[in-house]
Amino acid sequence: MWGLVGGLALVLGALITFIRRPAPVVVAYVMAFGAGVLFSAVAYDLTAEAFELGGGDAVAIGLALGALVYAGLSQLVKSGDGDGGAEGAGEGLALGALLDGIPESAAIGLTLTTGGVSGPFVAAVFLSNLPESFSATSEFERGGRSRRWIVGVWTAIALVSAVAAAVGYGVLGGGSEDLQAATKAFAGGAILTMLATDMIPKAYEEGKERLTIGLITVLGFALAAGLTAIG
């Protein structure tokens, strides 16, 4: 259910775009805030807990593998994007959302193995999905895709996110402490790579105001860290 909540932000983003696509600066601010929240979630809900479970070796291996796998798959998606015009660009963005969503949703499931759901983490995934949906939905419409088709694509990715969260909780969460630690760190490495290579650069590109983007990112981190501490 919690994986589905994060994924349904893609559907919501499409519905908002159908009415009126948010201004680029609004998209940039949402990206920056969501990135800050995700940085906090990776630090406290994934990496710190992974260190407690499996120690530094499991964390280092997991982070490195997560970064390498995400970077490799992301490169395949981008190289396959080619010259497909608006429709092809939209499909590339949708594949990127799927690629981001799987480790994020699996991480949501993993956080449930050590207690209740992490509210900041779910919020971070939700916020990070909105800007991706804004951009890809606009590209799909320019490419001539119907709104029913667009909503169907985002719904399918949301369902995949739900399955990924279930796998994170039911399969990976039932393993040894070293396996849980490495898996959490793996998800953290993938998410950190996504933030550094995609989300933060796109926020700067859309917003054009580097100082404001930086401040909003820190605000997102601080708020999520505070909520985690209270929780």
C-alpha positions as CSV (number, residue, x, y, z in Angstrom):
1,M,0.0,0.0,0.0
2,W,2.8,2.5,0.9
3,G,4.6,1.7,-2.3
4,L,1.5,2.4,-4.2
5,V,1.0,5.7,-2.4
6,G,4.4,6.9,-3.7
7,G,3.7,5.7,-7.2
8,L,0.3,7.3,-7.5
9,A,2.1,10.7,-7.4
10,L,2.8,9.9,-11.1
11,V,-0.9,9.7,-11.8
12,L,-1.6,12.8,-9.8
13,G,1.1,14.7,-11.7
14,A,-0.5,13.7,-15.0
15,L,-3.9,14.9,-13.9
16,I,-2.5,18.3,-12.7
17,T,-0.7,18.6,-16.1
18,F,-3.9,17.9,-18.0
19,I,-5.5,21.0,-16.2
20,R,-2.4,23.2,-16.4
21,R,1.3,22.3,-16.3
22,P,3.0,24.0,-13.3
23,A,5.5,26.8,-14.1
24,P,9.1,25.6,-14.5
25,V,10.1,27.4,-11.3
26,V,7.4,25.5,-9.3
27,V,8.6,22.2,-10.7
28,A,12.2,23.2,-9.7
29,Y,11.2,24.0,-6.2
30,V,9.2,20.7,-5.8
31,M,12.3,18.9,-7.1
32,A,14.6,20.6,-4.8
33,F,12.5,20.1,-1.7
34,G,11.9,16.5,-2.6
35,A,15.6,16.0,-3.2
36,G,16.3,17.3,0.3
37,V,13.8,15.0,1.8
38,L,15.3,12.1,-0.1
39,F,18.8,12.9,1.1
40,S,17.5,12.8,4.7
41,A,15.6,9.5,4.1
42,V,18.7,7.9,2.6
43,A,20.9,9.1,5.5
44,Y,18.7,8.1,8.4
45,D,16.2,5.5,7.1
46,L,18.6,3.5,4.9
47,T,22.3,4.1,5.5
48,A,22.3,4.6,9.3
49,E,20.1,1.6,9.8
50,A,22.2,-0.5,7.4
51,F,25.3,0.4,9.4
52,E,23.6,-0.7,12.6
53,L,22.6,-4.0,11.0
54,G,25.6,-5.0,9.1
55,G,28.5,-2.6,9.7
56,G,30.6,-0.6,7.4
57,D,31.5,-3.4,5.0
58,A,27.9,-4.2,4.1
59,V,27.1,-0.5,3.7
60,A,30.1,0.2,1.5
61,I,29.4,-2.8,-0.8
62,G,25.7,-2.0,-1.0
63,L,26.2,1.7,-1.7
64,A,28.7,0.9,-4.5
65,L,26.6,-1.8,-6.1
66,G,23.5,0.4,-6.0
67,A,25.3,3.3,-7.6
68,L,26.8,1.1,-10.3
69,V,23.6,-0.7,-11.2
70,Y,21.6,2.5,-11.3
71,A,24.2,4.3,-13.4
72,G,24.4,1.4,-15.8
73,L,20.6,1.0,-16.3
74,S,20.2,4.7,-16.5
75,Q,22.8,4.9,-19.3
76,L,20.9,2.1,-21.2
77,V,17.7,4.1,-20.9
78,K,19.3,7.3,-22.1
79,S,21.1,5.6,-25.0
80,G,17.8,3.9,-26.1
81,D,16.0,7.3,-26.0
82,G,17.6,8.2,-29.3
83,D,15.8,10.7,-31.6
84,G,12.3,9.7,-30.9
85,G,11.0,13.2,-30.7
86,A,8.5,14.3,-28.0
87,E,7.0,10.8,-27.7
88,G,10.4,9.2,-27.4
89,A,11.5,11.8,-24.8
90,G,8.3,11.0,-22.8
91,E,9.0,7.3,-23.0
92,G,12.6,7.9,-21.8
93,L,11.3,9.9,-18.8
94,A,8.7,7.2,-18.0
95,L,11.5,4.6,-18.0
96,G,13.5,6.8,-15.8
97,A,10.5,7.1,-13.4
98,L,10.3,3.3,-13.3
99,L,14.0,3.0,-12.8
100,D,13.9,5.5,-9.9
101,G,10.7,4.0,-8.4
102,I,11.9,0.4,-8.0
103,P,14.7,1.1,-5.4
104,E,12.7,3.8,-3.8
105,S,9.7,1.5,-3.3
106,A,11.8,-1.4,-2.2
107,A,13.4,0.9,0.4
108,I,9.9,1.8,1.7
109,G,9.2,-1.9,2.2
110,L,12.6,-2.3,3.9
111,T,11.9,0.5,6.4
112,L,8.8,-1.4,7.6
113,T,11.0,-4.3,8.7
114,T,12.4,-2.2,11.6
115,G,9.1,-0.7,12.8
116,G,6.4,1.5,11.3
117,V,6.4,3.1,8.0
118,S,8.8,6.1,7.5
119,G,6.5,9.0,6.8
120,P,9.3,11.3,5.5
121,F,10.5,8.6,3.2
122,V,7.1,8.0,1.6
123,A,6.6,11.8,1.3
124,A,10.1,12.0,-0.4
125,V,9.2,9.4,-2.9
126,F,5.8,11.1,-3.6
127,L,7.4,14.5,-4.1
128,S,10.2,13.1,-6.3
129,N,7.6,11.5,-8.6
130,L,5.6,14.6,-9.2
131,P,8.1,16.6,-11.3
132,E,8.9,13.5,-13.4
133,S,5.2,13.1,-14.2
134,F,4.9,16.8,-15.1
135,S,7.7,16.6,-17.7
136,A,6.9,13.2,-19.2
137,T,3.1,13.9,-19.4
138,S,3.8,17.1,-21.4
139,E,6.1,15.2,-23.7
140,F,3.5,12.4,-24.2
141,E,0.8,15.0,-25.1
142,R,3.1,16.7,-27.6
143,G,3.8,13.3,-29.1
144,G,0.1,12.7,-29.6
145,R,-0.6,10.1,-26.9
146,S,-4.1,10.0,-25.5
147,R,-4.8,11.0,-21.9
148,R,-6.2,7.5,-21.2
149,W,-2.9,6.0,-22.5
150,I,-0.8,8.3,-20.3
151,V,-2.8,7.6,-17.2
152,G,-2.5,3.9,-17.9
153,V,1.3,4.1,-18.2
154,W,1.6,5.9,-14.8
155,T,-0.9,3.5,-13.2
156,A,1.2,0.5,-14.4
157,I,4.4,2.1,-12.9
158,A,2.5,2.8,-9.6
159,L,1.5,-0.9,-9.5
160,V,5.1,-2.0,-10.1
161,S,6.2,0.3,-7.3
162,A,3.7,-1.5,-5.0
163,V,5.1,-4.8,-5.9
164,A,8.7,-3.6,-5.4
165,A,7.7,-2.4,-1.9
166,A,6.2,-5.8,-1.1
167,V,9.4,-7.5,-2.3
168,G,11.4,-5.2,-0.2
169,Y,9.4,-6.1,2.9
170,G,8.5,-9.7,2.4
171,V,11.6,-11.1,0.7
172,L,14.6,-9.0,1.3
173,G,13.5,-8.0,4.8
174,G,13.3,-11.6,5.9
175,G,17.0,-12.3,5.2
176,S,20.0,-12.1,7.4
177,E,21.1,-8.8,9.0
178,D,24.0,-8.5,6.5
179,L,21.6,-9.0,3.6
180,Q,19.1,-6.5,4.9
181,A,22.0,-4.0,5.5
182,A,23.4,-4.5,2.0
183,T,20.0,-4.2,0.4
184,K,19.2,-1.0,2.3
185,A,22.6,0.4,1.3
186,F,22.0,-0.7,-2.3
187,A,18.7,1.2,-2.5
188,G,20.5,4.2,-0.9
189,G,23.3,4.1,-3.4
190,A,20.8,4.0,-6.3
191,I,18.8,6.9,-4.9
192,L,21.9,9.0,-4.2
193,T,23.1,8.5,-7.8
194,M,19.7,9.5,-9.1
195,L,19.7,12.6,-7.0
196,A,23.2,13.6,-8.1
197,T,22.8,12.9,-11.8
198,D,19.2,13.6,-12.5
199,M,17.1,15.3,-9.8
200,I,19.4,18.1,-8.6
201,P,20.6,19.1,-12.1
202,K,17.1,19.2,-13.4
203,A,16.0,21.4,-10.5
204,Y,18.8,23.9,-11.3
205,E,17.9,23.7,-15.0
206,E,14.3,24.5,-14.4
207,G,14.7,27.0,-11.6
208,K,17.8,28.9,-12.8
209,E,18.3,30.3,-9.2
210,R,21.1,28.2,-7.7
211,L,21.0,29.8,-4.3
212,T,17.2,29.4,-3.9
213,I,17.4,25.8,-5.1
214,G,20.1,25.1,-2.5
215,L,18.2,26.7,0.3
216,I,15.0,24.7,-0.5
217,T,17.0,21.5,-0.7
218,V,18.4,22.1,2.8
219,L,14.9,23.0,4.0
220,G,13.6,19.7,2.8
221,F,16.5,17.8,4.5
222,A,16.0,19.7,7.7
223,L,12.3,19.1,7.9
224,A,12.6,15.4,7.1
225,A,15.4,14.9,9.6
226,G,13.3,16.7,12.3
227,L,10.3,14.5,11.6
228,T,12.5,11.4,11.7
229,A,13.9,12.4,15.0
230,I,10.4,13.1,16.4
231,G,9.2,9.7,15.1
